[in-house]
Amino acid sequence: MGRTAAVAEPVDEAKEDDGLAGEPWKTILFNCDCHTFDEVERVVIAATRCSISRARQISFEVHSRGCAVVCEGTRERCEAVAEALASIGLRVKVAR
């Protein structure tokens, strides 16, 4: 009787039973005292192409609550936004 080898299948994140299938990815920006509101707003606008009004809402939420969701969507989009924010030293996280 011969043995059969187990074959590893690639992980499909959408099929993982983590309760998050179909949930969008998020870019989360964390508060720090080393950047001005203007700096944060400029980079948020550049990274997300949002309005100045929306960038101000985000920067105020980060300041008052400690963090804010800056972007929701595909993993690739959220990682690109996170990279742009991190380029000036902001603390960010991409998560589901």
N, C-alpha and C positions, 0 to 999 in steps of 0.2 A: 504494500500500500504506500503510495507516494504522498508527499506533503505538498500542499499548495502554498504559494507565497502570497502574503497579503500585499495588496496594492494600495498605496496611499492616494486618495483623491484630493484634488485641490479644494481648498476651503472656499465656499461661496458665501460671502458675508451675508447676503440676503437670505440664505437658507439656514444660517445658524439659529439655533433655538435660544436666543438671548432675550427674546421679547421685544427686540428693537427692529425687526425686519420692516422695511418700509419707512422707518423714521429718518428724517433728514439729518445730515451732519451739521454741526454748528461750530462756528469760530467764536470763542469766548475771549474777551479782553479783560484783563485784570488791572486793578488800580495800582499805581505807583506814584510816588511824589516827585519823580525826577523829570516829568514832562509837563508842559503847560497845556491848558485846555486847547489853545490854538494849534499846538503841535499835534495833539491827538486828533483834533477835528480835521486838520489838513491830510493826515495820513489815512484816516477813515474814509474821507471823500475820495482820495486817490485810489484806495484799495477796493472800495465797494461801489464807487460812482453814485453815491447817495447825495442828497441835498445837504446844504449847510444846516438846515433845520434838523434833519435826521442826525447828522453828525454831532450837533449840540446835544440832542436828546441822549445819544449814546455816551458822550463824554460825561454828562451830568450823572447818568445812571452808574457809570463806572466809578465816579467820584463818590457818590452817595451810598451805593450798595456794595461796592468792592469789585463788581464785575458786571459785564453785560454781554449779551449775544449780539455780535456785530453782523454775522452772516449765517444764513441757513441754506442748505442746498446739497449739491453733490460733494463727495469727499474732495475731489480735485479742486473745485472752486473754493471750498473752505480752507484747504491747505494753501492755495495761492494767496488768499486774503490774509491768512495767518503769517505767511512769509513776508508780505508787504508790511504788515504791522510790526513784525519783529525786526525788520530792517533798521528801524530807528531805536531799537532797544525796548519796545513794549513787551510785556509778558502776555502770551496768548496760549490757547489750548484748542485743539480740534477734537471734538468728541461727538458722540451720538446722544 
